Amino acid sequence: MKFEFYNSATIKAPGALVGAGPDWSPVTLKVRWAFLDHPTFGPTLVDTGYGPSTYPSPASGRSSPSGNGLPTRSIGLRLYTSLFRARLRPEGQIDAVLVDKGLTLEDIQCVIVTHFHVDHVSELRRFSNARILASRRGFDAVKRAGWRASLVHGTFTELLPPDLDRRLEPIEALPPINLPDGLGTGWSLVPELASLVPMNGHATGQFGIYIHSEHYLYAVDAHFVLGALDRAAEGLEPGLTKPKVALSGLPRLIADDIEAAETTLARLAAFKQAGGRVGLCHDPGHDPFDAG
């Protein structure tokens, strides 16, 4: 099974703001998405990263998202992009990566959506024929959220397919599986190869992907930088679920449930102490699955 990360964009942010330590010097965060060669689903994406539907530019080949069936960007989305000034990486965009693989957008059979924040669903409407695997609980929360949630949590329903309610295949319907080293109960995606793991707190219904053979967990946005997990791991024992570290800065500000997010952070720290490896969507360092 092939699992590869690609970096769609970069964002510069003060290190202390994103939990990279006390220094306020800027760090360059990545915005990853993944290509998964699923033995049953076929060519599959995990999230979409940022793209021209959110950050339109002449270089993208489209001056506005309307070419993807999107209306003109809302004031809220334009405000979001002015606050989070991401720089798209042409070589990390979905179109470019698929061309290198001899594929097109139409060849993608499934998109796995870990949660519904902008940087994970920016290009989702472009996949009008793909299966969409996501948390039903997470999608229902997005539908209930008011306009403030768009700016605080980065959820914009205008980026979602209009028929998503019908097309969504809930992860909650997948076979349950007990996972090692304190990860708890998840859902089997590919038997004995990959499983989905609840990563509560950052966003309702967020889940990560556990690669069994590598003892590796893609924890998505449980935090932004791995250094925060390393600091959280100090003094923790494997299997500990009670958090001993508080979220701070931006991860705390945008968390959907702070207590749940801190509990998830402690689980990840304990998993690392037990020998597990953890990857994050935005960590500025090199991930073993980074391909471009």
C-alpha positions in Angstrom: 0.0 0.0 0.0 1.4 3.4 -1.0 1.0 6.3 1.3 2.7 9.6 0.4 2.5 13.2 1.7 2.7 16.2 -0.5 3.0 19.8 0.7 0.4 22.0 -0.9 1.4 25.3 0.7 3.5 27.0 3.4 2.5 29.5 6.1 4.9 31.5 8.2 3.8 32.0 11.8 5.5 33.1 15.1 7.0 30.0 16.7 5.5 30.7 20.2 2.1 31.2 18.7 1.9 27.7 17.2 3.6 25.9 20.1 7.1 25.6 18.6 8.7 26.9 21.8 9.1 30.3 23.6 10.8 32.0 20.7 8.7 34.3 18.6 10.9 33.9 15.5 8.8 32.8 12.5 8.6 29.1 11.6 7.4 27.8 8.2 4.5 25.4 8.6 3.5 22.9 5.9 0.0 22.1 4.7 0.1 18.4 3.8 -2.3 16.1 2.0 -1.7 12.5 1.1 -2.0 10.1 -1.8 -3.1 6.6 -0.9 -3.1 3.7 -3.2 -6.0 1.8 -1.7 -6.3 -1.8 -2.7 -10.2 -1.6 -2.7 -11.0 2.1 -3.3 -8.3 2.7 -5.9 -6.4 6.0 -6.1 -7.4 7.9 -3.0 -6.6 11.3 -1.5 -6.4 12.1 2.2 -7.6 15.7 2.4 -6.8 18.2 -0.3 -4.5 20.8 1.3 -4.8 24.4 0.2 -5.4 25.1 -3.5 -6.7 27.8 -5.9 -10.3 27.4 -4.8 -9.2 29.1 -1.6 -6.2 31.1 -2.8 -7.0 32.0 -6.5 -4.2 33.6 -8.5 -3.2 33.9 -12.2 -0.4 31.4 -11.6 -3.1 28.8 -10.7 -4.6 29.0 -14.1 -8.0 30.1 -12.6 -8.6 33.7 -11.5 -11.5 32.7 -9.3 -12.9 29.5 -7.8 -16.1 29.8 -9.9 -14.4 27.5 -12.5 -14.8 24.7 -10.0 -18.5 25.2 -9.6 -17.9 27.6 -6.6 -19.6 30.9 -6.2 -17.5 34.0 -5.7 -15.6 33.6 -2.4 -17.6 34.9 0.6 -16.4 37.8 2.7 -15.6 35.4 5.5 -13.4 33.2 3.3 -11.6 36.3 1.9 -11.0 37.5 5.4 -9.6 34.0 6.4 -7.2 34.0 3.5 -6.0 37.5 4.4 -5.2 36.4 7.9 -3.6 33.1 7.0 -1.4 34.2 4.1 -0.5 30.8 2.7 1.8 30.5 -0.3 0.7 27.7 -2.6 3.4 25.4 -3.9 2.7 24.6 -7.6 4.7 21.3 -7.4 2.6 20.2 -4.3 -0.8 20.9 -5.8 -3.0 17.9 -6.5 -3.1 18.5 -10.3 0.7 18.5 -10.6 1.2 15.5 -8.4 -1.4 13.5 -10.3 0.1 14.4 -13.7 3.4 13.0 -12.5 1.6 9.8 -11.7 -0.2 9.6 -15.0 -3.5 10.3 -13.4 -6.2 13.0 -13.6 -8.8 14.3 -11.1 -11.3 11.9 -12.6 -9.1 9.0 -11.7 -9.4 9.7 -8.0 -12.0 7.2 -6.7 -12.1 8.3 -3.0 -11.3 11.3 -0.9 -10.8 10.7 2.9 -11.6 13.9 4.8 -10.0 13.9 8.2 -12.0 17.0 9.2 -13.6 20.0 7.5 -11.3 22.9 8.1 -10.3 24.9 5.0 -6.8 23.6 4.6 -8.2 20.1 4.4 -11.2 20.6 2.1 -10.1 23.5 -0.2 -10.4 21.5 -3.4 -13.0 19.0 -2.4 -15.7 20.3 -4.8 -13.5 19.4 -7.7 -14.0 15.7 -7.0 -17.7 15.4 -8.1 -17.6 11.7 -8.8 -15.3 10.4 -6.0 -16.5 8.6 -2.9 -16.1 10.8 0.2 -15.2 9.1 3.5 -15.5 11.3 6.5 -17.0 11.6 10.0 -20.8 12.0 9.9 -20.6 13.6 13.4 -18.0 16.1 12.1 -20.1 17.0 9.1 -23.3 17.4 11.2 -21.3 19.8 13.5 -20.2 21.9 10.5 -23.8 22.1 9.3 -25.0 23.3 12.7 -22.2 25.9 13.2 -23.0 29.5 12.8 -21.0 32.2 11.0 -18.6 32.7 13.9 -17.4 29.1 13.6 -16.2 29.9 10.1 -13.7 32.5 11.3 -12.7 30.8 14.5 -12.5 27.2 13.3 -12.0 27.7 9.5 -15.1 25.8 8.4 -16.7 27.2 5.2 -19.6 25.2 3.8 -19.2 27.0 0.4 -16.1 24.8 -0.2 -18.1 21.6 0.3 -19.9 19.7 -2.5 -23.6 20.6 -2.5 -24.5 16.9 -2.5 -22.1 16.0 0.3 -24.9 15.0 2.7 -25.9 12.3 0.2 -22.4 11.2 -0.9 -20.7 11.1 2.5 -19.8 7.6 3.6 -19.4 7.7 7.4 -16.2 6.3 9.0 -18.3 5.4 11.9 -19.8 2.5 9.8 -16.4 0.9 9.2 -15.4 -2.2 11.3 -14.1 -1.3 14.8 -10.6 -2.3 15.8 -8.6 -2.1 19.0 -5.3 -0.3 18.4 -2.1 -0.6 20.4 -0.2 1.6 22.9 -3.1 3.6 24.2 -4.6 4.6 20.9 -7.9 3.0 21.9 -10.6 1.9 19.5 -10.6 3.0 15.8 -11.9 1.8 12.5 -10.3 -0.6 10.0 -9.6 1.1 6.7 -7.4 -1.6 5.1 -7.3 -4.7 7.3 -4.0 -5.2 9.0 -2.5 -2.3 7.0 -4.3 1.0 7.9 -6.8 2.1 10.5 -8.6 5.4 11.3 -8.0 6.8 14.8 -10.3 9.3 16.6 -8.3 12.6 17.3 -10.9 14.5 19.2 -10.5 18.2 20.2 -9.1 20.2 17.4 -12.3 19.6 15.3 -15.4 17.6 16.0 -15.0 14.2 14.4 -11.3 14.6 13.4 -9.5 11.3 12.9 -6.0 10.3 12.1 -4.5 7.3 10.1 -2.5 4.6 11.7 -0.1 2.7 9.4 0.3 -0.7 11.2 3.6 -1.9 9.6 5.4 1.4 10.5 3.8 1.8 13.9 3.1 5.3 12.6 0.2 7.6 13.3 -0.7 10.5 11.1 -2.4 12.7 13.8 -3.4 15.5 11.4 -4.0 18.7 13.4 -3.9 17.2 16.9 -1.1 19.8 17.2 0.9 21.9 14.7 4.5 20.9 15.6 6.0 17.7 16.9 8.2 19.6 19.4 5.0 20.2 21.4 4.4 16.5 21.6 8.0 15.8 22.7 7.6 18.3 25.5 4.2 16.8 26.5 5.8 13.3 26.6 8.1 14.3 29.5 7.1 12.4 32.5 4.2 10.5 30.8 3.9 6.7 30.9 2.6 4.6 28.1 -1.2 4.4 28.1 -1.7 7.5 30.2 -4.8 9.4 29.2 -4.9 12.2 31.7 -3.2 15.3 30.2 -0.4 17.0 32.0 0.1 19.8 29.5 -2.2 22.6 28.4 -2.7 23.7 24.8 -1.6 27.3 24.3 -1.5 29.9 21.5 -3.3 29.2 18.2 -3.9 25.5 18.8 -5.9 26.4 21.9 -7.7 29.4 20.3 -9.1 27.3 17.4 -9.8 24.1 19.3 -13.3 22.9 19.2 -13.0 21.2 22.6 -9.9 22.2 24.6 -10.2 19.4 27.2 -10.6 16.7 24.5 -7.7 18.2 22.5 -5.4 18.0 25.6 -6.4 14.4 26.3 -5.6 13.6 22.7 -2.2 15.2 23.0 -1.5 13.1 26.1 -2.5 9.9 24.2 -0.1 10.8 21.4 2.7 11.6 23.9 2.2 8.2 25.5 2.1 6.5 22.1 5.5 8.1 21.3 6.9 7.0 24.5 5.8 3.4 23.7 7.9 3.6 20.5 5.2 4.8 18.1 6.0 7.4 15.5 3.7 10.5 14.9 3.3 12.8 12.0 1.4 16.1 11.8 -0.1 18.0 8.9 1.7 21.3 9.6 5.0 20.2 11.2 7.8 22.1 9.5 10.2 19.2 9.7 10.6 16.2 7.4 8.1 13.3 7.7 9.1 9.8 6.7 6.2 9.8 4.3 7.0 13.1 2.7 7.3 12.7 -1.1 7.1 16.2 -2.3 
